[in-house]
Amino acid sequence: GGLRSGWRGGRKSTMGFSAFEVEIPEAGVKGARNCGGFFGGGQFAVYHLQVANGEKTWRLEKRYSDFEELHRQLMVKFWYMNLPELPGKTLFHLDEGVVQRRRKDLKDFLSKILAVACLSQSDELWQFLTVEAGSVSM
């Protein structure tokens, strides 16, 4: 009897209908290997996602453009739905405050997607959360 271990405080431990649990515990700024342009001097933010699916856990490194592509794909496939807004892009310098604020906003964006059954179970989200050349299994 009793509650299964997948339940915490009366709430299921997964987010919404998804098989995935996602955190973005850290983010940072990297410099591109070229001279860069006027905007941002070739720097870009990198978001470190920690993803869990059942007993398996892995880490992914994503750029803001990866989130933009996911959002674009979901908008095409689910054109009839009111999708969560993607946080705005910063054209100029990426200071620590901007990156950390966006890290939280991107986590909120993913949480909203994971809370909607058809979005959280989409092939597009599955690809986003599982495919990366440099993913590290934990």
Buried (B, 14 or more C-beta within 10 A) or exposed (E): EEEEEEEEEEEEEBBBBBBBBBBBEBBBBEEEEEEEEEEBEEEBBBBBBBBBBEEEEBBBBBEBEBBEBBBEBBEEBBEEEEBBEBBEEBEEEBEEEBBBBBBEBBBBBBBBBBBBEEBBBBEBBBEBBBEBEEBEEE
